[in-house]
């Protein structure tokens, strides 16, 4: 591009037009691009924040990688944990016993997943200790039959810390009267609340020694849970451990256990990007009408430039500069507005809620009561480049029409 095209294009952009309607449409196009880009950045940042929040809450209870025995139980779990920790990505290991049962308090009964843990090792792989509402994980002592319940499960059973509940397990006892389920009384030593209904209403924690006795596993365990330095490396680490472990075992990672949930969030993010991109596209293609009117208004100027020796390609570049400038300014304003809003969403939303007396995310309905935001540089760059490409494409047709203007025809009625 020559300095001549750039100077003329910028001059046309800065010059006061006789037709103020063209200027108005240009401003509307610029504002539309800015709002579309800002909306895209804010919405994708909020969706990233939701995804991150959900992942953190799920992995506060679940583990990055789990190792199961191919048989009924994992008998030599210390060896499995030791072999797993040889992988440089593994930073914590913890054995566990898992089984299903029913909790009863008077005439109230609730089904639950029972997990037996070693409290001192469980803190290495999960953040449950940070979500305790009452009591501590360390209150689970071997052979004392203590239990930590999810807060929603405790409310459903009408129990609190210090109360007793009866755990009924399907591993029955053979009696002269037939097969009877096993019953064991536990006392509640703590309550946790992680903000995920699945866990708060359906998980009970007991000491691993009590779980081994309850489910008749002897010294065996259900499996070993692992925590990694980088949770996004879980599939790769699970694949590596499957090759390096000396005993037969099944391995799963968090991306497999919650695959449907995170695929749904990723799909929703993609669809929101496409839908909101249409706002930018509509604003960008307003540039088409703007430049078509500019070309019509500047036909005499184009004819004079052509007679002075300007090539059709130069005319095309001049009008592309005009349209591109609208896109660049609109995109820059949109990126600035979107980034500032996304970074301050936790301040802006409470201010709006207080101003209008509303609450967008009621804690009684949603497990996330605040709008989280996770601004990612890759999203901002993708949005900005997409907006610029769309505005550039919108300039092609009017600029091509300007390049085809014939000087004689344009000056005939001047």
N, C-alpha and C positions, 0 to 999 in steps of 0.2 A: 504494500500500500504506500502510495506516494504522499509527501507532505501536502500536496495540492488537494487531494481528496479529503484528507483529515481536516484541513483548515476550512474548506467549504462546508463539509458536513457539520462541523462544530459551529460554524457561523450560522448555518440554517437553523441549528438547534437553539442558539442563543437569540437569534433575531426575533423582534416583535412581529407577530403575524397579523395580517389584516383580519384573518378569520379567527376570532377568539374561540369559536366552537372546537377548532382543531386542537388548540392548547388545552381546552377543558378535557377532551377525550384523552389526550396524552397524559394529563395528570391522573385521570381515572385509571388508565392502564397501569401507570407507575404505582398508584396506591393499591390496585388489585394484585399486582405482582408482589408488593411488599407484604400485604396482609396474608396472601397465600403462602409465601415462603415462611413468614413468622408462624402461621398456624401449623404448618408442617413440622417445623422445628420443635414447637411446644408440644404438639400431640405425640410425636415420636419419642421425645424426651420423657414424657409422662408414661408412655407405654413401656419404655426401657426401665423406668423406675418401678412400675408395677411388676415387671418380669424379675427384676433384681430383688425386690422385696419378697415376692413369692418364693424365689429360689432360696433366699436366706432363711425364710421361715420354715420351709420344707426341710432344708438341710440342718436346721437347728434341732430336728428330731431324727431325720433319716441320716444316712451316711453317704459318703462319696462312692465307695465301693463296698460290696458285701461278698464274702466267701462262704459258700455252703458246702456241706458234705454231700457226696452222691448217695450216701446211705441214710440211715435214720438220724445219725448225729455225728458231730465232728469230735472225735475222741482225743486227739492230740493238738488242741488249739494253740498251746504255747509255741509249738514248732511252726505251725502255720503263721502265727503272728510274727515270729522271728524271721521267717523266710520273706514275708511280705515287706518287712521293714528294711530289707536289703535294697529295695527299690528306692532310689533317691527322692522320688516324689511323695513317698508315704511318710507322714509326720506323726501319725497316731494309730493305734490299733486297740480294739476292745472286743472281748467275746460277749455273746449274748445268747439267751434262751428265749424262744418265741413260741407262743401257743395261744389258743383261743379259749375263752371261758365266759362265764356269766357271773355278774356281781349282783348280790341281793342284799337289800336292807329293808327289813320288815316285808311289806307286800310289793316293794318296788324292785324290779329286775331289769338289768341292762346288759346287753352283750358287749364284750370288750376284747381287745387284743392285749394279751399279757406279755410283757417283756421283762426277762430277768437280766440284770446288769450288775457289773462291778462298779460302784460309784466312782472310785478313784481312777478307773481307766475310761469310764464313759465320758468324762469331761475332756478327754483327749480327742474324741471323735464327734461330739455333739455339743450344742450350746444350751441344753435344757436347764442347766444350773442357773443360767442368766435369766430364765423365764419363770423361776419359782415365785409364786404368789405368797405361799406360806411354807415354812419349813425349808429344809435343804436336802439335796441329793444324798449327802453324807449321813443323813438320818436313817438310811436303809442299812440295817445291820444283819449279818448272817444269822439265821436260825431264830430271829426275833419276829419274823413274819410282819414286817412293816410294808406299807404300800403308799406310793405317790400316785395321785390321780390327776387327770386333766380337770380343769375347773368346771367345764360344761358337764362332764360325767359325774362329778361330785354333786353338782346342783340337781341333776336328774335323779340321783339317788337320795337327795336330801341329807348328805353327810358333810361333815367338816373335819378339820384336823382333830385327832383324838377319838373320833368315832370308830366303830368297828363295822366291817362288811364281811359277807361270806362269799368266797370265791368257789364257783362250781366249775369243774373241769370235765371234759368228755372222757378222760382216761379213767374208766370205771373200776369198781371193785366187784369181784365175784363173791356173791353171798348165797346162802340157801334160798333167798327170795329172788335170786336172779342178779343181773348186772345192775349195779347202782353207781351213779356218778360220784366222784370224789368231792368232798366238801372240806374247806379249810377257812378258818376265820382269820382275817387280817385286820390290823389297826392302821388307820390313815395317819401318816406322819408328814404329809406335804401335799401341796396343790401346785400345778403349773398351768401357765396360759401362754401358748405360743402364737395365738391368733389364727390358727388353721383348725377349722371345725372338725376335720377328719381326726386330728390327734387330740384336741381338747375334749372331744366327746367320746372317744373310743380307744384310749390308751391308758393302761395301768402298768406302773413300774414296780417291780419287787427286786429283792436281792437275788443274784444269780444262784446262790446255793439253795435258797428256798425254791426257786423255779426248777432246779435240777431234781430236787426231791419231789416236788409237786407233779412234774411231768415224767418222772421215773427215767431220767437220762443218766443217772450215775454221775460219772465225771465228764460226760460229754456235753457239748453245747450245740445249739442250732447252727451257729456260724460265727464269723469274725467280721467286725465292721472296721473300715479303714477311712482315715482322713488324709487328704492330699494337700500338697502346697498350692496347687492350682486345680480347682474343681473342674475346669473346662478340659483338663487332661484325663478325666476319669475313663472314657472309653479306651484310650490308648494304654493307660496303666493296667486296666483290667485285662486287655489283650496280652500285654507283656507278662503279667502274673500268671495267666493261664498256661503260658509256656514254661515258666521258671519254677512253679511249685512242684515239689517232689511227690505230692499225693494227689489223687483224683479229687477234683472239686469243681463246683459250679461257681461262676463269678457273674455278678450283675453290677451295674453302676446306676447312679441316680438318673441319668438320661433315659435309661430303659424303664425304670420303675415309674417315672412320671412323664413318659414320652408324649402321651396324648395331650396332657395339660400344656406342656411347653410348645408342642406343635400348634395347638390352637392359638396360643398367644402370638407365636411367630406369624401364623396365617392372618390373624387379625391385624397385626402390625403392617403386614404387606398390603392388605386390602385398604387400610386407612391411608397408607402412603399413596396408593393409586387414586382413591376417591378425592383426597385433598389436593393431589397434583392437578386434578381437573380445574380447581380454582385458579391455579397458576396458569394453566393452559388457556382458560377463558380470558384472563387478563392479558396474557401474551398475544393472543390472536386479536385483541382489540387494537394492537399495534398495526395490524393489517389495514383496518379501516382508517386509522390515523394517517398512515403513510400514503394510502391511496388518495385521500383528500389533499395531502401535502403535494403529491405528485401533480394532481390536477391543478392545484393553486400555483405551482411553480413551473408550469409548462413553458412559459415564456423564458424564464431563467435557464431552464434546461436547454431550450433551443439556442439561446445566446452562447451558453457554454459549449454546445456542440459546434456552432459556427466558429468559435475561437479555437477549436482543435481538440476539445475534450473527447476522449474515446467513450463508446458505450459502457465499457468496463469501468471507467472512472465514475460515470454517472451512477452506475449500480452501487459502487462502493460508497459514494457520498450518502445515498439514502439508507444504505445498510448501517452506516455510522449513526445516523439519526435514530433509527429503531433500536440499535444495540445500546445506545446511550440510555434510552428509557429503561431497557432491561437491566443494565448494570446498576443504575441508580436505584431502581425498584428492588433488585435483589440485595444490594448492599443495605438498604434501609430495612428490608425484611429480615436479613440475617442478624443485624444489630438488635432489632426489636425482639426477634425470637430467642436469641441467646440470653439477653437480659431478662426476659420473662421466664425462660426455663430455669435460669440460675436462681431466680427469686420467687419461684412458684409457691414455696411454703410460706412466704410472707404475703404474697398477693392474694391467694385464695382465702386465708383467714380474714384479711381486710375486707374483701368483698362479702364474705359470709356475715361479718359483723355489721357492715354497712346496710345490708338488705335484710338482716335477721333471718337468714336461711342456713341450712347445713347440708352441703352437697353429698357428703358420705357419712351417713349416720352409723355410729359404731354398733347400734343394735341390728343393723342390716348387713353392713359390709365388714369384712374382717380387716380391711385396711381403711382407717378413718381419715387419713390425710393423703393428699395428692403427692406421691413421690415423684422425683424427677432425676433422671440420669442422662445428662447431656453428653453425647458422644460425638467426637470430632468427625468421624467417618460419615455420620448422618448429615451433619451440617455441610460438609464438602459435597456430598452426593446431591443434596437438595439445591445448593447454590449452582452447581454445574448443570443440573437438569433444567433449572429455571433459565439460565443463560442460553442453553442450547435451544429451548423452546422459543425464547424471544428472538434468537438469531434466525431460526427457521421462519418465524413470522415476518421477518423483513424481506425474505427472498422474493416473493411474488410482486409486491409493490415496487421494489428496487428494479426488478426485471422489467416491469412496465415502464418505469422511468427511463431505463436504458434504451427502450424501443421507440421513444418519442422521436418523431421526424421533425427537424427544425422548420421546414417549409410549412408543414401542416400546423405546427404550434404557433407560428408567427402570422398566419394568414389573416386572423381576425384581430390582431393586436394593433 
